[in-house]
Amino acid sequence: MNMYRTHTCGQLRPCHVPQSVTLAGWVDTVRDHGGIVFADLRDHYGVTQLVIHDEDAVSLLKSETVICAKGQLRLRGEDTVNPKIATGEVEVLVSSVEVLGPVMRPLPFDIAESARTREEVRLRYRYLDLRNPAVHTNILLRANITRYLRAQMEELGFVEIHTPILTSSSPEGARDYLVPSRKHHGMFYALPQAPQQFKQLLMVSGFDKYYQIAPCFRDEDARADRSPGEFYQLDFEMAFATQEDVFAVVETVLYNTFTRFTPKRVSPAPFRRIPYAECMLRYGTDKPDLRNPLIIEDLTAFFADVDFAPFHAGPVRAIAAPGCASKPKSFFEKLHEYATGELGMKGLGYISVFAGMELKGPIVKFLSADKRDELTVRLGLKEDDVLFFVCDLPHVADSLAGKLRAELGARLGIYDEDSFEMCFVTDYPMYGRNEDTGAIEFTHNPFSMPQGGIEALRQSDPLDIKAYQYDIVCNGVELSSGAVRNHRPDIMLEAFAIAGYTREDIESKFPALFAAFHHGAPPHAGMAPGLDRIVMLISGQENIREVTAFPMNSAAQDTLMGAPGPVTERQLREAHIKIR
């Protein structure tokens, strides 16, 4: 029998009365009722109430002290039952207490209030922050979701294969974390930004369905849904697979996972497929939040023959917002302040629809009666609607309209907060033009197969070529990018040449992959949904660090362990490094 405990603090029930029990854990709260003390004892599994009469024992019960308590289990009185905890019908009448781990320094914060503590302090004392049941639960949820994801992938016939952590540096979109080699003077390893090349090599090796919960390392700035340094993804690849084969796996795994771990409604399969161009036009972003019912309309052609000069400066986008015409003047003043201040718009034009379908606003006088009727019918305007306008340079107009759409949805309270809306964004452009240099460059994964194959590369304008690239988006959060891979060396050479790469560039930057594709490579495709983001969404957290056991702060520092930190001169010499 375990010498520290016969049961856990979340295990005891009325059926265990009147057993003699031994519990171990952290003192959570202490309530002194004069001659009798009630203390809550907390461990990984839950909380049990202790009842103590021994004055000497009471003096040991400092908050967060680790103790072992022995006593007899009894039922609580009817008026003292605590329905908020699983053990709320019982309590332990304590006969002896032993301190296993005393608290010898003042606590930097109250454990129950740790989430309200400055992040710098929380992360420096993360082991205390993780004692908070709310934070603790997030990490347990992550473990359960990870286990479930693995089980689903195994059921679907995928094989878990681990790929290297120490690899070579390659241009994959973000900065590498470099590791100097001691044995090879002046040479460096790199931590993988993703297992991209390795999983493709596994397909060439004859494996049919690969997956792993893969660590990825990217030296990039933090944001709410991205941790600097290290993150994890459900990485998978399939041989002889099409885009739809990948979608079928994602739809199965994500739908099952979200419905298992949350009571919210999850959009059923098949998830919506939205081409990139349509997505940018209708939502102003390639990460659309479909819980917001507002849609952006393109009115560029409509205003082409309207004598209103401001709408001839670029594309015109419009958003019909219901229930706005009756809003107070302050609503429009604050929205105008947001548009011109935070978004940097020159102004915010709008048309209001009043009783009898009367249109009002400064722009209305430029519209003929026929134009007003056309606008009303085309957009399905109703009484109390307000039509907001955005006009700016191409791409800028889409982005501004997308941000305005999101802000309107939030201010009107029309987001469906009880749902997870999934969609695939498809048909990404293969290439884009660098605004600074004017050069043609890849917009996404350079290893993607171009739609139309080698003929499209040779005959089409590069800016018109689409790739078999796709994202999975949930509630405005990009969970993953993926692609049908370019497994043909001849197509790869053509594709990279358009972006300014020579054959020598490819052979030097991607030697293993390029060589492997010359030895019989199957068509293959894959994706890698982000584990951290999945857990963040399911747990209802707004920051990815809340679902990571030991995250870095926003400045990419581990204040708990002191990383990054200095090393000795000897270590530098062994790695042939000199700080300059």
C-alpha positions in Angstrom: 0.0 0.0 0.0 1.2 3.5 -0.8 2.6 5.1 2.4 1.4 8.6 1.4 -2.1 7.9 0.4 -4.9 5.3 0.2 -7.0 7.5 -2.0 -6.7 10.7 -4.1 -8.3 13.9 -3.2 -10.9 13.5 -5.9 -11.8 9.9 -5.3 -13.7 9.7 -2.0 -17.5 9.2 -2.1 -20.3 8.3 0.4 -19.7 4.6 -0.5 -16.2 4.8 1.2 -17.6 5.8 4.6 -16.5 5.0 7.3 -13.1 3.9 6.0 -9.8 5.1 7.5 -8.0 7.0 4.8 -4.7 8.6 4.1 -4.5 11.6 1.8 -1.6 13.7 0.4 -1.6 17.0 -1.3 -1.3 20.8 -1.1 -3.2 22.8 1.5 -5.6 24.9 -0.5 -7.6 26.9 1.9 -7.9 27.0 5.7 -11.0 28.2 7.6 -10.7 28.5 11.4 -14.0 28.3 13.2 -12.6 28.6 16.7 -11.5 25.2 18.1 -12.2 23.5 14.8 -10.5 24.0 11.5 -11.7 23.1 8.0 -9.0 22.8 5.4 -9.3 21.9 1.7 -6.6 19.5 0.5 -5.9 19.6 -3.2 -4.0 17.2 -5.5 -4.0 16.5 -9.2 -7.4 14.8 -9.0 -9.5 17.1 -6.9 -10.2 18.5 -3.5 -11.3 16.9 -0.2 -12.3 18.7 3.0 -10.4 18.0 6.2 -11.7 18.6 9.7 -9.0 19.1 12.3 -9.3 19.6 16.1 -5.6 19.2 17.0 -4.2 22.7 17.7 -0.6 21.5 17.0 -1.7 20.2 13.6 -3.5 23.4 12.8 -0.3 25.3 13.1 1.2 23.3 10.2 -1.5 24.1 7.7 0.0 27.0 5.8 -1.3 27.6 2.3 0.4 25.4 -0.3 2.2 23.3 2.3 2.4 19.6 1.1 1.0 17.3 3.8 -0.1 13.8 4.5 -3.3 13.5 6.5 -4.7 10.4 8.1 -8.2 10.1 9.5 -11.7 8.6 9.2 -14.1 9.4 6.4 -17.5 10.6 7.3 -20.6 12.1 5.7 -21.1 15.8 5.8 -24.2 17.3 7.4 -27.0 17.9 4.9 -26.6 21.7 5.3 -22.8 21.5 4.7 -22.7 19.5 1.5 -20.7 21.2 -1.3 -22.2 20.4 -4.7 -19.4 22.3 -6.5 -16.8 19.5 -5.9 -17.0 15.8 -6.6 -16.2 14.9 -3.0 -18.6 17.4 -1.5 -20.7 14.9 0.4 -17.9 13.6 2.6 -15.0 14.9 4.8 -12.1 13.5 6.7 -11.9 13.8 10.5 -8.1 14.0 10.8 -6.2 12.1 13.4 -2.7 13.0 12.3 -0.9 15.4 10.0 2.7 15.1 8.6 4.4 17.9 6.6 6.0 16.5 3.5 7.0 19.7 1.8 7.0 22.9 3.8 6.5 26.4 2.3 9.8 28.2 3.2 9.4 31.3 1.1 6.5 33.8 0.7 4.3 32.9 -2.3 4.6 35.4 -5.2 0.9 35.3 -5.7 -2.3 33.6 -4.5 -2.7 30.4 -6.5 -6.4 30.8 -7.1 -5.7 34.3 -8.5 -2.7 33.4 -10.6 -4.5 34.1 -13.9 -4.8 37.8 -12.8 -1.1 38.1 -12.1 1.3 39.8 -14.4 2.4 37.4 -17.1 6.1 38.0 -16.3 5.5 36.8 -12.7 3.2 33.9 -13.8 5.8 32.5 -16.2 8.7 32.9 -13.8 6.8 30.8 -11.2 5.0 28.7 -13.8 5.1 25.6 -11.5 2.9 27.6 -9.0 0.7 29.0 -11.8 0.1 25.4 -13.0 -1.3 24.5 -9.5 -4.3 26.7 -10.2 -7.0 24.2 -11.1 -8.2 26.3 -14.0 -4.7 26.4 -15.6 -4.1 22.7 -14.6 -7.2 21.7 -16.4 -6.1 23.3 -19.6 -2.9 21.1 -19.6 -5.0 18.0 -18.8 -7.4 18.9 -21.6 -4.4 19.2 -24.0 -3.2 15.7 -22.9 -6.6 14.2 -23.5 -7.0 15.9 -26.9 -3.6 14.7 -28.0 -4.4 11.1 -26.9 -7.7 11.2 -28.8 -6.0 12.6 -32.0 -3.5 9.8 -31.9 -6.3 7.2 -31.5 -8.2 8.6 -34.5 -5.1 8.7 -36.7 -4.4 5.1 -35.9 -8.0 4.1 -36.6 -7.6 5.8 -40.1 -4.5 3.6 -40.8 -1.8 6.2 -40.2 1.6 5.2 -38.8 3.4 7.4 -36.2 6.9 8.1 -37.3 9.3 10.5 -35.5 11.4 12.8 -37.7 14.7 14.4 -36.7 15.0 17.5 -34.5 18.6 18.3 -35.6 18.5 18.9 -39.3 19.8 21.4 -41.9 18.8 24.9 -42.5 16.5 25.5 -45.4 14.4 28.5 -46.6 10.9 27.6 -45.4 9.4 31.0 -44.7 10.6 31.8 -41.1 13.9 32.2 -39.4 15.7 29.0 -38.3 17.0 28.3 -34.8 20.6 27.4 -35.4 22.7 24.9 -33.4 26.5 25.0 -33.8 28.3 21.7 -34.4 31.2 20.9 -32.1 32.7 18.2 -34.4 32.3 20.1 -37.7 34.0 23.5 -37.5 31.9 26.4 -38.7 28.9 24.2 -39.5 25.4 24.4 -38.0 22.3 22.3 -37.5 18.9 23.9 -37.6 15.8 23.0 -35.6 13.0 22.1 -38.1 10.4 24.7 -38.9 8.2 21.7 -39.7 8.9 18.0 -40.8 8.0 19.1 -44.3 10.8 17.5 -46.3 11.1 14.5 -44.0 7.4 13.5 -44.4 7.7 13.9 -48.1 10.7 11.6 -48.1 8.7 9.1 -46.1 6.2 9.0 -49.0 9.1 8.4 -51.4 10.3 5.6 -49.0 7.1 3.7 -49.5 5.1 4.5 -46.4 1.5 5.1 -47.2 0.1 7.2 -44.3 2.4 9.0 -41.9 1.6 11.2 -38.8 3.1 12.5 -35.7 2.5 15.1 -33.0 5.4 17.1 -34.3 7.4 19.8 -32.6 8.1 22.8 -34.9 10.6 25.6 -34.2 10.4 29.0 -35.8 12.2 32.2 -34.7 9.3 34.6 -35.2 7.3 37.1 -33.2 4.6 36.1 -30.8 0.9 36.8 -31.1 -2.2 35.5 -29.3 -2.5 32.3 -31.5 1.3 31.8 -32.0 4.0 31.0 -29.6 7.5 32.2 -30.3 10.0 29.3 -30.5 8.2 26.0 -30.2 4.8 24.7 -31.1 3.2 21.4 -32.0 1.0 20.2 -34.9 -0.8 17.1 -36.0 1.4 16.5 -39.0 0.3 14.0 -41.6 1.0 13.0 -45.2 -0.6 10.5 -47.5 0.7 8.8 -50.7 -1.5 8.5 -53.8 -3.8 11.1 -52.3 -5.7 14.1 -53.7 -6.8 17.3 -52.1 -10.2 15.7 -51.3 -8.6 12.7 -49.6 -6.8 15.1 -47.2 -10.0 17.0 -46.6 -11.8 13.8 -45.7 -9.2 13.0 -43.0 -9.3 16.6 -41.6 -13.1 16.6 -41.6 -13.3 13.3 -39.7 -10.6 14.1 -37.1 -11.5 17.7 -36.4 -15.3 17.2 -36.3 -14.9 14.2 -33.9 -12.4 16.0 -31.7 -14.4 19.2 -31.3 -17.7 17.4 -30.7 -16.1 15.1 -28.1 -14.4 17.9 -26.1 -16.9 20.8 -26.3 -20.7 21.1 -26.1 -20.8 23.8 -28.8 -22.2 23.1 -32.2 -19.6 22.1 -34.8 -20.2 22.6 -38.5 -20.7 19.1 -40.0 -18.8 17.6 -42.8 -18.3 18.4 -45.6 -16.8 21.7 -44.4 -17.4 24.6 -46.8 -14.8 25.1 -49.5 -14.1 28.7 -50.3 -11.7 29.7 -53.1 -9.1 32.2 -52.0 -10.3 34.9 -54.4 -13.9 34.6 -53.2 -12.8 34.5 -49.6 -10.9 37.8 -49.9 -13.8 39.4 -51.6 -16.6 38.2 -49.4 -14.8 38.3 -46.0 -11.7 40.5 -46.6 -9.4 37.8 -45.2 -8.2 34.3 -45.9 -9.1 33.4 -42.3 -12.9 34.1 -42.3 -14.9 33.8 -39.1 -18.1 32.3 -40.4 -19.9 32.9 -37.1 -20.3 36.5 -38.4 -23.2 36.5 -40.9 -22.1 39.8 -42.5 -20.9 39.5 -46.2 -18.9 42.0 -48.2 -20.2 42.9 -51.6 -18.3 44.2 -54.6 -19.9 47.4 -55.9 -17.0 48.6 -58.1 -19.0 48.0 -61.3 -22.2 49.5 -59.8 -20.5 52.8 -59.1 -18.5 52.9 -62.4 -21.3 55.1 -64.0 -22.2 57.0 -60.8 -20.8 60.6 -60.6 -19.2 60.2 -57.2 -15.4 60.7 -57.6 -14.3 59.2 -54.2 -15.6 55.8 -55.5 -13.6 55.9 -58.7 -10.3 55.7 -56.8 -10.3 51.9 -56.5 -12.5 48.9 -55.7 -15.7 49.6 -53.8 -16.7 47.2 -51.1 -20.0 47.4 -49.1 -21.4 45.7 -46.0 -25.1 45.6 -45.2 -25.5 45.7 -41.4 -29.0 44.9 -40.0 -30.5 46.9 -37.2 -28.2 49.8 -37.5 -30.3 52.7 -38.9 -32.1 53.1 -35.6 -28.8 53.2 -33.7 -28.0 56.4 -31.8 -25.7 59.0 -33.3 -22.9 57.9 -30.9 -22.8 54.5 -32.6 -21.8 56.0 -35.9 -19.4 58.5 -34.3 -17.5 55.7 -32.6 -17.5 53.5 -35.7 -16.2 56.5 -37.7 -13.5 57.1 -35.1 -12.5 53.4 -35.3 -12.4 53.5 -39.2 -10.3 56.7 -39.5 -8.2 56.1 -36.4 -7.4 52.5 -36.0 -7.9 51.4 -39.6 -6.5 54.6 -41.2 -9.4 55.0 -43.6 -10.0 58.5 -45.0 -13.7 58.3 -44.1 -16.6 56.0 -43.6 -19.5 56.5 -46.0 -22.9 54.8 -45.4 -26.5 54.7 -46.5 -29.3 54.1 -44.0 -32.6 52.4 -44.9 -35.6 53.9 -43.0 -39.3 53.2 -42.9 -40.9 52.8 -46.4 -37.5 51.8 -47.7 -36.3 55.4 -47.8 -32.6 55.6 -48.4 -30.7 58.4 -46.6 -27.1 59.6 -46.5 -24.7 61.9 -48.3 -24.1 59.4 -51.1 -27.8 58.9 -51.9 -28.1 62.2 -53.9 -25.6 60.9 -56.4 -27.8 57.9 -57.1 -30.7 57.9 -59.6 -34.0 56.4 -58.7 -33.2 53.4 -60.8 -29.8 53.0 -59.1 -31.4 53.2 -55.7 -33.8 50.4 -56.7 -31.0 48.3 -58.2 -29.0 48.7 -55.0 -31.9 47.7 -52.8 -32.8 44.6 -54.8 -29.2 43.5 -55.5 -28.2 43.6 -51.8 -31.6 42.6 -50.4 -31.7 45.7 -48.2 -34.4 45.9 -45.5 -35.7 48.6 -43.2 -33.3 49.5 -40.5 -30.3 48.3 -42.5 -27.2 50.5 -43.0 -24.9 50.0 -46.0 -21.3 50.8 -45.1 -18.7 51.5 -47.9 -15.0 51.0 -48.3 -13.0 52.3 -51.3 -9.2 52.1 -51.5 -6.4 50.5 -53.6 -6.7 46.9 -54.6 -6.0 44.5 -51.8 -6.1 47.4 -49.3 -9.8 47.7 -49.8 -10.4 44.0 -49.1 -8.3 44.1 -45.9 -10.1 47.2 -44.7 -13.5 45.8 -45.5 -12.6 42.6 -43.7 -11.6 44.4 -40.5 -14.7 46.6 -40.7 -16.9 43.5 -41.1 -15.3 41.9 -38.0 -15.8 45.1 -36.0 -19.4 45.5 -37.0 -20.1 41.9 -36.1 -18.7 42.5 -32.6 -20.4 45.8 -32.0 -23.7 44.4 -33.2 -23.3 41.2 -31.1 -24.2 39.0 -34.0 -21.4 36.4 -33.7 -22.8 32.9 -33.0 -20.7 32.3 -29.8 -22.0 28.8 -29.4 -20.5 27.2 -32.5 -17.3 26.3 -34.2 -17.5 27.1 -37.9 -15.0 25.3 -40.1 -14.1 25.9 -43.7 -11.4 25.1 -46.2 -9.8 28.0 -48.1 -8.6 26.6 -51.5 -7.0 27.6 -54.7 -4.3 29.9 -53.4 -2.3 31.8 -55.9 1.0 30.1 -56.6 2.9 33.3 -57.0 2.7 36.9 -56.0 4.7 40.1 -56.8 7.0 41.5 -54.1 5.8 45.1 -53.5 9.3 46.3 -52.7 11.3 44.6 -55.5 8.7 43.8 -58.1 10.0 40.2 -58.3 7.8 37.2 -58.7 7.9 35.0 -55.6 6.1 32.0 -54.0 3.2 33.0 -51.9 3.0 29.8 -49.9 4.7 26.4 -49.8 7.1 26.2 -52.7 6.7 22.4 -52.9 3.0 22.7 -53.9 1.8 21.3 -57.2 0.6 24.0 -59.6 -2.9 23.6 -61.0 -2.6 22.8 -64.6 0.9 21.2 -64.2 3.9 22.1 -66.3 1.7 23.5 -69.1 0.3 26.2 -66.8 3.8 27.1 -65.7 5.0 27.4 -69.3 1.9 29.1 -70.9 0.1 31.2 -68.2 0.9 34.5 -66.5 2.5 33.4 -63.2 0.1 35.7 -61.3 -2.8 33.7 -62.7 -1.5 30.3 -61.7 -3.3 28.7 -58.7 -1.7 26.0 -56.6 -3.2 22.9 -54.9 -2.8 24.7 -51.6 -5.4 24.9 -48.9 -6.0 26.1 -45.3 -8.4 24.8 -42.6 -9.9 27.7 -40.7 -12.1 27.7 -37.5 -13.8 30.8 -36.1 -11.3 33.1 -37.8 -8.2 31.1 -36.7 -6.0 29.3 -39.2 -5.5 25.8 -37.9 -3.4 24.6 -40.7 -2.0 24.9 -44.2 -1.6 22.0 -46.5 -1.0 21.1 -50.1 -0.8 18.5 -52.8 2.9 18.2 -53.2 5.0 18.8 -56.4 6.6 15.4 -56.7 7.9 15.8 -60.3 11.5 17.2 -60.7 10.7 18.6 -64.2 7.7 20.6 -62.8 9.7 21.6 -59.8 12.4 23.1 -61.9 9.9 25.1 -63.9 8.1 26.3 -60.8 11.2 27.4 -59.0 12.6 29.1 -62.2 9.7 31.4 -62.3 10.5 32.5 -58.7 14.2 33.1 -59.7 15.8 29.9 -58.6 18.2 28.0 -60.7 18.7 24.2 -60.8 21.9 24.7 -58.7 19.8 26.6 -56.1 17.4 23.7 -55.8 20.1 21.1 -55.6 22.0 23.1 -52.9 19.0 24.1 -50.8 16.8 20.9 -51.1 19.3 18.2 -52.1 17.7 15.2 -50.5 14.2 16.0 -51.7 15.2 16.9 -55.2 17.3 13.7 -55.6 14.6 11.5 -54.1 12.1 12.7 -56.7 14.4 11.3 -59.4 14.0 7.8 -58.0 10.2 7.2 -58.4 8.1 9.4 -56.2 4.3 8.8 -55.7 1.8 11.7 -55.8 1.3 12.8 -52.2 -0.5 15.4 -50.1 -0.9 16.4 -46.5 -1.7 18.9 -43.8 -0.7 19.7 -40.3 -3.4 21.2 -38.0 -2.0 23.1 -35.1 -2.4 21.2 -31.8 -1.9 24.4 -29.7 -4.6 26.3 -31.6 -7.1 23.4 -31.4 -6.7 23.2 -27.6 -6.9 27.0 -27.4 -10.2 27.1 -29.3 -11.8 24.1 -27.5 -10.8 25.4 -24.0 -12.1 28.9 -24.8 -8.8 30.6 -24.2 -7.7 33.8 -26.0 -4.0 33.2 -25.8 -2.0 30.1 -26.8 0.2 30.3 -23.8 -2.7 29.4 -21.5 -2.7 25.8 -23.0 1.1 25.3 -23.0 2.8 23.9 -19.9 6.0 26.0 -20.1 5.6 28.7 -22.7 8.0 31.5 -23.6 6.8 35.0 -23.1 6.1 37.4 -25.9 9.8 38.3 -26.1 10.7 34.7 -26.7 12.2 34.3 -23.2 11.8 31.4 -20.8 11.9 33.4 -17.6 11.5 30.2 -15.5 14.7 28.5 -16.8 16.5 31.7 -17.8 16.6 31.0 -21.5 18.1 32.3 -23.7 21.1 32.8 -21.4 24.9 33.0 -21.4 27.2 30.1 -21.8 30.8 29.6 -20.7 33.8 30.6 -22.8 34.7 26.9 -22.9 31.4 26.0 -24.4 31.8 28.7 -27.0 35.3 27.5 -27.9 34.1 23.9 -28.2 31.5 25.0 -30.7 33.9 27.3 -32.5 31.8 30.3 -31.8 33.0 33.9 -31.1 30.5 36.5 -30.0 30.8 39.7 -32.0 
